[in-house]
């Protein structure tokens, strides 16, 4: 077994360890369901990636979970519609 010829000083060890730390994960927001998602991955909540449905998540759930998930999605869509400015047609209707 190899034995180091000289022991390393604290500063030398600290310099090598300086870059060995855990970095924060960069999370983005899913445009469909507004949940935090890792970048460049499919959303586990709604199954969308880049605006297209890649995985049908609702088909893999039980009946009760499916109903709750659909409620959440509808609620998020309503909140998103509230933030949008009204068009001329919508203004004339109200």
Secondary structure, 3 states (H helix, E strand, C coil): CCCCCCCCCHHHHHHHHCCCCCCCCCEEECCCCCCEEECCCCCCCCCEECCEECCCCHHHCCHHHHHHHHHHHHHHHHHHHHHCCCCHHHHHHC
